[in-house]
Amino acid sequence: MIITIDGPAAAGKGTVSAYLADKYKLAYFDTGMVYRAVGLQMVLTENDVNDEDKAEQIAKELTFPKMIELSKHKDFRSDIGGQAASIVSAHPKVRAALLKMQQNFALNPTFADGTPARGVVYDGRDTGTVVCPNAELKIFITASTEVRAQRRYKEFVEKGIATSYDKVLQDMIARDKRDSSRATAPLKPAEDAVIIDTSDLSIDEVLQKIVPLVEAKL
């Protein structure tokens, strides 16, 4: 079974995806990690994240072990990593280089220890429209920009990352604009996706809406 969970930053995709993967014993693929890995590698090697050709080269050389290594860096989940990921993900050459890796995972999904899984939950921006357009269940999770910025700011504070709410909000507005206006695979719901606004919902309330959808497909 393939489930895609798409939506903008801090809408709640990660929490929902991890829960569903655990509950139904499915593999979990956070597609944002591949773009964060490329973006962070560009930053660490002091390359301009707007350099599409260099970003494409790094994307083609990216391996899962390298991605896991980069994920341990302090800036992988910071606003630095997030902004870099958003910029490199807008490069058509980068998206093309990483698309095959993401699609192949659906053919042979595995857990972190390498054992086979009976399906996968994708967490991303275009998994329902581009990566797995034939997924059995597509969900698009969203929330207001202000609510998402507050969530991300709280997350940074809890992790001891120095920033301000205003900076997080402005970065998120800029990121949303890039994600929704890029020429290749812009952020938007698939035509057959179930759209859920989490602005005024707790995670339990969100799951109460989604779990029955999964059960119906099973």
C-alpha positions in Angstrom: 0.0 0.0 0.0 1.3 3.5 -0.9 0.1 6.5 1.1 1.2 10.0 0.2 1.1 12.9 2.7 1.9 16.3 1.0 1.7 19.8 2.2 3.7 22.9 3.2 6.3 23.2 5.9 5.1 22.7 9.5 1.6 21.6 8.6 2.0 18.3 10.4 3.0 15.9 7.7 5.9 14.4 9.5 3.9 13.6 12.7 1.0 12.1 10.7 3.3 10.1 8.3 5.4 8.6 11.2 2.2 7.6 13.1 0.7 5.9 10.0 3.9 4.1 9.2 4.2 2.8 12.7 0.5 1.9 13.1 0.2 0.0 9.8 3.8 -1.3 9.7 4.7 0.5 6.6 8.1 2.0 5.5 8.5 5.8 5.9 10.1 7.9 3.3 10.6 11.6 4.2 11.3 13.0 0.7 12.3 16.3 2.2 15.4 14.7 3.5 16.9 14.2 0.1 16.5 17.9 -0.7 17.8 18.9 2.7 20.8 16.7 2.1 21.6 18.4 -1.2 20.9 21.9 0.2 23.0 21.3 3.3 25.9 19.8 1.3 25.8 22.9 -1.0 26.1 25.1 2.1 28.8 23.1 3.8 30.9 23.1 0.6 30.3 26.9 0.3 28.5 26.6 -3.0 25.8 29.0 -4.1 22.5 27.2 -3.6 21.2 28.9 -6.7 23.9 27.1 -8.8 21.7 24.5 -10.4 24.5 22.6 -12.2 26.5 22.1 -9.0 23.3 21.2 -7.1 22.5 18.6 -9.8 26.0 17.1 -9.5 25.6 16.7 -5.7 22.1 15.2 -6.2 23.4 12.6 -8.6 26.2 11.7 -6.1 23.8 11.4 -3.1 23.6 8.0 -1.5 21.4 6.9 1.4 24.4 6.6 3.8 25.5 10.1 2.8 22.0 11.4 3.5 21.9 9.8 6.9 25.3 11.2 7.7 24.2 14.7 6.7 20.9 14.3 8.7 23.0 14.3 11.9 24.3 17.8 11.2 23.0 20.5 13.5 21.7 22.6 10.6 19.9 19.7 8.8 16.6 20.5 10.5 17.3 24.2 11.2 16.0 27.1 9.1 19.3 27.1 7.3 18.8 23.6 6.1 15.1 24.3 5.3 15.8 27.4 3.2 18.6 25.6 1.3 16.4 22.7 0.7 13.6 24.9 -0.6 15.9 26.6 -3.1 17.6 23.6 -4.5 14.3 21.7 -4.8 13.2 24.4 -7.2 15.9 23.4 -9.6 14.4 21.1 -12.3 17.7 19.3 -12.8 17.9 18.5 -9.1 14.3 17.2 -9.0 15.0 15.0 -12.0 18.1 13.6 -10.4 16.3 12.7 -7.2 13.0 11.5 -8.6 14.2 8.1 -9.7 15.5 7.4 -6.2 12.2 8.3 -4.6 10.1 6.3 -7.1 12.3 3.2 -6.9 11.6 3.0 -3.1 7.9 2.4 -3.8 8.8 -0.6 -5.9 10.9 -2.2 -3.1 10.0 -0.4 0.2 12.2 -1.4 3.2 12.5 -0.5 6.8 15.5 1.3 8.2 17.2 -2.1 9.0 16.8 -3.2 5.4 13.9 -5.7 5.9 11.1 -5.6 3.3 7.9 -3.6 4.0 4.5 -4.2 2.5 4.1 -0.6 1.6 5.3 3.0 2.2 4.1 6.3 3.6 5.6 9.2 1.7 6.0 12.6 3.4 6.7 15.4 1.0 5.6 18.2 -1.3 4.8 16.4 -4.6 4.6 12.7 -3.7 0.9 12.5 -4.7 1.3 14.4 -7.9 4.7 13.4 -9.2 6.5 10.7 -7.2 3.6 8.3 -6.8 0.6 9.5 -8.8 -1.0 6.0 -8.5 -0.9 5.9 -4.7 -3.9 4.2 -3.1 -4.4 7.2 -0.7 -3.4 10.8 -1.1 -3.7 13.3 1.6 -2.8 17.0 1.5 -2.2 18.6 4.9 -2.1 22.4 5.2 -2.5 25.2 7.8 -2.4 29.0 7.9 1.1 30.5 7.4 1.0 32.1 10.9 0.1 28.9 12.7 2.8 27.0 10.8 5.4 29.7 11.6 4.4 29.5 15.3 4.8 25.7 15.3 8.2 25.9 13.6 9.4 28.7 15.9 8.4 26.7 19.0 10.3 23.7 17.6 13.4 25.8 17.1 13.2 27.2 20.6 12.8 23.7 22.1 15.9 22.6 20.2 17.9 25.6 21.4 18.1 27.1 17.9 18.5 30.9 18.1 15.9 32.7 15.9 12.8 34.9 16.1 9.2 34.3 15.2 9.3 37.2 12.7 12.3 35.6 10.9 10.7 32.2 10.9 7.4 33.7 9.5 9.2 35.7 6.7 11.3 32.6 5.8 8.2 30.5 5.6 6.4 33.0 3.4 9.4 33.1 1.1 9.6 29.3 1.1 5.9 28.9 0.4 6.2 31.2 -2.6 9.1 29.3 -4.0 7.4 25.9 -3.5 4.1 27.0 -5.1 5.6 28.9 -8.0 8.4 26.6 -9.2 8.1 25.5 -12.8 8.7 21.8 -12.0 6.2 20.1 -9.6 4.8 23.1 -7.8 3.3 22.5 -4.3 -0.4 21.7 -4.9 -2.8 19.0 -3.9 -3.4 16.1 -6.3 -6.8 16.2 -7.9 -7.9 13.1 -5.9 -6.2 14.1 -2.6 -8.1 14.5 0.6 -7.3 18.1 1.9 -7.1 18.6 5.7 -6.6 22.0 7.3 -4.8 21.5 10.7 -4.8 25.1 11.8 -7.4 24.6 14.5 -6.9 20.9 15.1 -4.8 18.9 17.5 -2.8 16.0 16.2 -5.3 13.6 17.7 -8.1 15.3 15.9 -6.1 15.2 12.6 -5.5 11.5 13.0 -9.2 10.9 13.8 -9.9 12.2 10.3 -7.1 10.3 8.5 -7.1 6.8 10.2 -10.6 6.0 8.9 -9.5 6.9 5.3 -6.6 4.4 5.6 -8.9 1.7 7.1 -11.3 2.1 4.2 -8.5 1.5 1.7 -7.2 -1.5 3.6 
